């Protein structure tokens, strides 16, 4: 007999299943078999479980919430908004609260990290938020690329796969006849680690082909003047016949300005599709990252870690599991108008 109020962690431990499965069975969410629902319901009744989330927060050390830290200036990009929606859906399925932690690069501040686990989306190199959050002793999952030093501070990494699909996208540009593509990427002060990985892959690819690279750097939200300056630089390099664009929302406006200026189009590959700004652009291929599904899967990775650590340690002593786990989002496809979507990272 348990001498304290029963939690879903107790039910999970009793049945040898995860807290996520117990919560889904109790709340009617998620893919749980009818047999499992009945098993959970029987165990909950036998153990004397009473669902009262607010009371659980007051009597225990767990917040029944997860946190999501967003990359600076990301709030209005479609990918980030869709990613947040996916995290929200998963949190709602488990009756968890979601705290969105925003960042102002120029005015950083200390903050409360009261959450059972935190997703860190697109960490920057030497991101101080990761080091600060690791001290709180809660599971951290980084979404995007990580430096070797950061791997020791987080529980897991869920990658968007840019390091895996950038090469195939460059190959596809070459298959379309592009011989000297330029790359449009973020300036160093704005770039997350995955953008640096993409740049390194591009530079290595150009070196292997004996092609002189052209790197155009811009801000996260390039102004009309910045776009025009890039178009001007492209005109100086007349043999540049294609573009690889790192950040979302830039490929379409840049391609239109180029065509208006020079009277012809060139192949443009966007590493993050943005249908609104890319409509009507000739010779454009874009990577569909399925951000909402991506967010759900990253959030599930985090709650799986929270569940495993609560079951292993009783959910009361604050201990965290050791080890590092990396996963890759495989739900990624290359979109080209008039063609069937091409899966870029098939499951192995």
C-alpha positions in Angstrom: 0.0 0.0 0.0 1.3 3.4 -1.0 1.3 5.8 2.0 0.9 9.0 -0.1 -1.3 10.1 -2.9 -1.0 7.8 -5.9 0.5 9.3 -9.1 0.6 8.0 -12.7 4.2 7.3 -12.0 3.1 4.7 -9.5 0.7 3.2 -12.0 3.5 3.1 -14.6 5.9 1.4 -12.2 3.2 -1.1 -11.2 2.5 -2.1 -14.8 6.0 -1.7 -16.2 5.0 0.8 -18.8 5.8 4.5 -19.4 4.0 7.4 -17.7 3.1 8.6 -21.2 1.2 5.5 -21.9 -0.6 5.7 -18.5 -1.5 9.3 -19.1 -2.8 8.6 -22.6 -4.9 5.7 -21.3 -6.4 7.7 -18.5 -7.2 10.8 -20.7 -8.3 9.0 -23.8 -5.4 10.4 -25.9 -2.8 8.8 -28.1 -2.5 5.4 -29.7 -3.3 3.0 -26.8 -5.0 -0.3 -27.2 -8.3 -1.0 -25.5 -6.6 -3.8 -23.5 -4.0 -1.4 -22.1 -6.7 1.2 -21.3 -8.6 -1.4 -19.2 -5.4 -2.6 -17.6 -4.5 1.0 -16.6 -8.0 1.8 -15.4 -8.0 -1.3 -13.2 -4.6 -0.5 -11.7 -5.6 3.1 -11.1 -8.7 2.0 -9.2 -6.9 -0.7 -7.2 -4.1 1.7 -6.2 -6.6 4.5 -5.3 -5.4 7.0 -8.0 -7.4 10.2 -8.1 -6.7 12.6 -11.0 -6.1 16.1 -9.6 -3.4 17.8 -11.5 -3.4 21.0 -9.5 -3.2 19.1 -6.2 -0.3 17.0 -7.6 1.7 20.2 -8.4 1.2 21.5 -4.9 2.1 18.4 -3.0 5.0 17.3 -5.2 8.2 18.6 -6.6 7.1 18.1 -10.2 5.7 20.9 -12.2 3.7 18.8 -14.7 5.1 21.1 -17.4 7.7 21.2 -20.1 9.7 24.2 -21.4 10.6 25.2 -24.9 13.4 27.6 -25.5 13.3 29.4 -28.9 16.1 30.6 -31.0 16.5 34.4 -30.9 14.3 36.3 -33.6 12.6 33.0 -34.5 9.1 33.8 -33.4 7.7 34.9 -36.8 9.2 32.3 -39.0 6.7 29.7 -40.2 8.9 26.7 -39.3 9.2 27.8 -35.7 5.5 28.5 -35.2 4.6 25.1 -36.7 7.2 23.4 -34.5 5.7 25.1 -31.4 2.2 23.9 -32.4 3.5 20.4 -32.6 5.0 20.6 -29.1 1.7 22.1 -27.8 -0.2 19.2 -29.3 2.0 16.6 -27.5 1.8 18.5 -24.2 -2.0 18.7 -24.5 -2.2 14.9 -25.1 -0.4 14.4 -21.8 -2.2 17.2 -19.9 1.1 19.0 -19.4 1.6 22.8 -19.4 4.0 24.3 -21.9 6.2 27.3 -21.1 7.7 29.0 -24.1 11.0 30.6 -23.2 12.0 33.4 -25.6 15.4 35.0 -26.0 16.5 38.6 -26.8 20.2 38.3 -27.9 20.9 41.9 -27.0 19.1 41.9 -23.6 19.6 38.5 -21.9 18.3 37.9 -18.5 18.1 35.1 -15.9 14.8 33.3 -15.7 13.0 30.6 -13.7 13.4 27.1 -15.2 10.6 25.5 -13.3 9.8 22.6 -15.6 10.2 18.8 -15.7 12.2 19.0 -18.9 13.2 21.5 -21.6 13.5 21.5 -25.3 16.2 23.9 -26.7 15.4 24.7 -30.3 18.4 25.5 -32.6 21.0 26.2 -29.9 23.8 28.6 -30.7 27.5 27.8 -30.4 28.4 27.9 -26.7 24.8 28.7 -26.0 24.7 29.9 -22.3 21.1 28.8 -21.9 22.2 25.1 -22.2 24.8 25.5 -19.5 22.5 27.4 -17.3 19.6 24.9 -17.7 21.8 21.9 -17.1 22.5 23.1 -13.6 18.8 22.8 -12.9 19.1 19.0 -13.1 16.2 18.5 -15.5 16.4 16.6 -18.8 17.3 18.7 -21.7 16.7 17.8 -25.4 18.5 19.9 -28.0 16.7 20.2 -31.3 19.3 20.8 -34.0 23.0 20.6 -34.1 25.2 20.4 -31.0 28.9 21.1 -30.3 30.9 18.3 -28.7 31.0 20.3 -25.4 27.2 20.6 -25.4 26.6 16.9 -25.7 27.7 16.4 -22.2 25.1 18.8 -20.9 21.9 17.5 -22.6 20.0 14.2 -22.3 19.4 13.9 -26.0 19.5 15.5 -29.4 16.7 15.5 -32.1 18.3 16.6 -35.4 16.5 18.1 -38.4 18.9 16.2 -40.6 20.5 19.2 -42.4 23.9 17.5 -42.1 22.4 14.5 -44.0 20.2 16.1 -46.6 22.3 19.1 -47.6 24.6 17.0 -49.8 21.7 15.3 -51.7 20.1 18.7 -52.3 23.4 20.0 -53.8 23.5 16.9 -55.9 19.9 17.6 -57.1 20.9 21.1 -58.1 23.8 19.7 -60.1 21.4 17.2 -61.8 19.4 20.3 -62.9 22.5 21.7 -64.6 23.8 24.0 -61.9 27.6 24.1 -62.0 28.4 26.9 -59.6 25.9 27.4 -56.9 26.3 30.2 -54.3 25.1 29.8 -50.7 23.0 32.3 -48.8 23.5 31.8 -45.1 23.2 33.6 -41.8 25.8 35.9 -40.5 27.9 34.4 -37.7 26.2 36.5 -35.0 22.8 35.0 -36.0 23.7 31.5 -37.0 22.7 28.4 -35.0 25.1 25.4 -35.2 23.2 23.6 -37.9 23.6 26.6 -40.3 27.4 26.3 -39.7 27.2 22.6 -40.5 25.4 23.4 -43.8 28.1 26.0 -44.7 30.9 23.5 -44.0 29.2 20.8 -46.2 28.7 23.3 -49.0 32.4 24.4 -48.9 33.6 20.8 -48.8 31.4 20.0 -51.8 32.7 22.9 -53.8 36.2 21.9 -53.0 35.6 18.3 -54.1 34.2 19.6 -57.4 37.0 22.1 -58.0 34.4 24.9 -57.9 35.1 28.3 -56.4 32.5 28.9 -53.6 30.5 32.1 -53.2 29.2 32.8 -49.7 26.6 35.5 -49.1 25.8 36.2 -45.5 22.8 38.1 -44.3 20.7 38.7 -41.1 17.9 36.5 -39.9 15.4 38.9 -41.4 17.2 40.5 -44.4 15.9 43.9 -45.5 15.0 44.9 -49.0 18.4 46.6 -49.2 20.2 43.5 -48.1 18.4 41.4 -50.7 19.3 43.9 -53.4 23.0 43.8 -52.3 23.0 40.1 -52.7 21.5 40.3 -56.2 24.2 42.8 -57.0 26.9 40.4 -55.8 25.4 37.6 -57.9 25.5 39.8 -61.0 29.3 40.4 -60.4 29.8 36.6 -60.6 28.2 35.9 -63.9 29.0 32.1 -63.8 26.9 31.6 -60.6 23.9 29.7 -61.9 22.2 28.5 -58.7 21.6 29.2 -55.1 21.4 27.2 -51.9 19.5 29.2 -49.3 19.8 28.3 -45.6 17.1 30.3 -43.8 13.4 30.1 -44.4 11.5 32.9 -46.2 14.5 34.2 -48.2 14.6 32.0 -51.3 11.4 33.3 -52.9 12.0 37.1 -52.5 15.7 36.8 -53.6 14.8 34.7 -56.6 12.1 37.2 -57.7 14.5 40.2 -57.3 17.2 38.4 -59.3 14.8 37.6 -62.2 13.5 41.2 -62.2 17.0 42.6 -62.3 18.6 40.2 -64.9 15.6 39.0 -66.9 16.1 35.3 -66.3 15.8 32.9 -63.4 18.3 30.5 -61.9 17.7 27.3 -59.8 17.2 28.0 -56.1 17.2 25.4 -53.4 15.6 26.4 -50.0 16.6 24.2 -47.1 13.3 25.1 -45.3 10.2 25.4 -47.5 8.0 28.5 -47.1 5.0 28.1 -49.5 3.7 31.6 -48.9 6.9 33.4 -50.1 7.8 30.9 -52.7 4.6 30.9 -54.8 5.1 31.6 -58.5 8.9 31.2 -58.4 10.4 29.4 -61.4 13.0 26.6 -60.9 12.8 26.3 -57.2 13.2 23.2 -55.0 12.5 23.4 -51.3 12.9 21.0 -48.3 9.7 20.3 -46.4 10.7 19.7 -42.8 7.1 18.9 -41.6 7.8 21.2 -38.6 4.5 20.4 -36.7 5.2 16.7 -36.7 8.9 17.4 -36.0 7.8 19.3 -32.9 5.5 16.5 -31.7 8.3 13.9 -32.0 10.9 16.1 -30.3 8.5 16.7 -27.4 7.8 13.0 -27.2 11.5 12.3 -27.0 11.7 14.7 -24.0 8.7 13.3 -22.2 10.1 9.8 -22.8 13.2 10.8 -20.9 11.2 12.4 -18.1 9.1 9.2 -17.8 12.1 6.9 -17.8 13.9 8.9 -15.1 10.8 9.1 -13.0 10.2 5.4 -13.2 13.9 4.7 -12.5 14.2 7.0 -9.5 10.7 7.1 -8.1 10.0 10.6 -9.4 11.0 12.1 -6.1 14.7 12.4 -5.6 15.5 14.7 -8.6 18.1 12.2 -10.0 18.6 12.1 -13.8 19.6 9.3 -16.1 23.0 9.4 -17.6 24.0 8.9 -21.3 23.3 10.7 -24.5 20.8 9.7 -27.2 20.6 11.2 -30.7 17.7 10.8 -33.1 17.1 12.3 -36.6 13.8 13.5 -38.0 13.3 11.4 -41.2 9.9 12.9 -42.2 11.7 15.2 -44.7 11.0 15.6 -48.5 12.2 17.7 -51.4 9.5 19.6 -53.2 9.8 20.6 -56.8 6.7 22.2 -58.6 5.2 19.7 -61.0 6.9 16.7 -59.5 6.1 14.1 -56.8 7.7 14.8 -53.4 11.1 13.1 -53.0 11.8 11.6 -49.6 15.3 12.7 -48.6 15.9 10.7 -45.5 14.2 7.3 -45.8 14.0 5.3 -42.6 16.6 2.6 -42.3 
